[in-house]
Amino acid sequence: MKFNKWTIGLAAVGAVSLASAVRADEVKMSQVQTALSSTTLSGYVDVAAQYQSAGPVIPAIPSYATGVGADSIGLNVVDIALDKPLDSTPWASGYHVELFLGPEASAYGITPLRQAYIALATPIGTSSIDWKIGLWDTIIGYEGITSSGNPNYTHSFGFDLEPTTHTGIQGTYQVNSDVSITAGLADDSHVAGAYSAAINGVGEKPGLLVPTVMGLVALTAPDSFGPLKGATLSVGGMNTGGGGNGDSAYNLYAGVTVPTPNTALKFGGSFDYAGSSGFADAYALGIYSTYQFNDKLSLNLRGEYGYAHVIGAGAEGFGAEELTATLSYNLWANVLSRLEVRWDHTSVPGGAYANTVDGSAEKNAFLLAAQLIYTF
């Protein structure tokens, strides 16, 4: 045991004993060890290889965004998280810090911090409000930022219409086993006229808070629903008031998952709408299906239709469809392996966004990708 010179000097004149100093040091170490023992380290490394033809030309509905460029092999993202989750005590506390590093993180504008918040529990009745205060992932969406938690490698149109992260405060109350309610207040989600920018910043004018209000209700079908037990329905939205240019931005979302009598087969659906007064609006409809052949092999299918209208673009609107098939297999421990084929089609009626590649108003694009995700 090492002691600093001040402690040794006090011990020499009898002000303290080395034994008491040892006990004090042990108490401090015990407190640190107790705190660290409940903290977990987790994350993943996401790499991929992909070939793709030239992407569709359509504003407001990106085709797909990955860290790996066309016709290349490389890193998508590295995610590292430190987490102390809430325990079952009435006034529990915890925290979550998550780093998001790599080309995909840069594409979303959320590097290096993806999340960093304090978690608090406030007991109310038989449940509690679980708070997140700081920086956290958006509350809406069928798909999330973490690729391994999504059914497909590439993201949907709907994902690209949603914000990614928020800075503010949110609370979730589990009414019962079937109903939960989430509400939040965040800083500006409407930056320089963009209707669905990532929410992680300050207002459009220095010192001006442009709040975003949001809410989500999640329902789970109880056992009394028979074959539909376990089905889920989530409905939510958010709105940002007028900022420096007086515009407002808003998102609406609905998602559903439906089990079938065949436990290996599941279906899902999503609807996303995003708009901004004076700029644009867009929506996307998606249908999902998953067939789990065994504990290692699954097939995930997705079909979507998206439509966008951009004011002043010289066109009535822009339509797009996509079909995606993803085969997933767990060959190595802790590794998710995927092969994906995707087809996109856009229809551009003309104007400023007409196809400049071949002069036509329609275009097809294809993607073939392989992905590996190691989760720790």
Secondary structure, DSSP 8 states (H G I E B T S, - for coil): ----HHHHHHHHTTSS-HHHHHHHHHHHHHHHHHHHHT-EEEEEEEEEEEEE------SSS-S---SS-TTEEEEEEEEEEEEE---SSTT-EEEEEEEEESHHHHHHT--SEEEEEEEEEEEETTEEEEEEEEEEE-S--SS-S-GGGSSSSS--HHHHTS--EEEEEEEEEE-SSSEEEEEEEES---BTTBTT----S--SSTT----EEEEEEEEE--GGGGGGTT-EEEEEEEEE---TTS--EEEEEEEEEEE-SSTTEEEEEEEEEEEETTTEEEEEEEEEEEEE-SSSEEEEEEEEEEEEEETTSSSS-EEEEEEEEEEEE--STTEEEEEEEEEEEEE--SGGGS-TTTS-SEEEEEEEEEEEEEE-
